[in-house]
């Protein structure tokens, strides 16, 4: 991959820039961060909570299905009121 700025050197720095362009004053600021650094620039946000807690027993197939559905929807995997092992009778 070649540098986004000079189109000559091999990319070796973030933002798709070569070493020389990355450290040249004013060049780095012209290109937005890519990938992980872009997420750092924006900031991490917690996904929303699931709409309701589940009564599925932890480790059960039902709980795994609930977790898979939550992951597909992009919400947090665990709701604070989900059933926990400590909540179950012996």
Helices and strands as residue ranges (DSSP letters): G 14-16, H 19-23, G 28-30, H 36-42, H 61-73, G 85-87
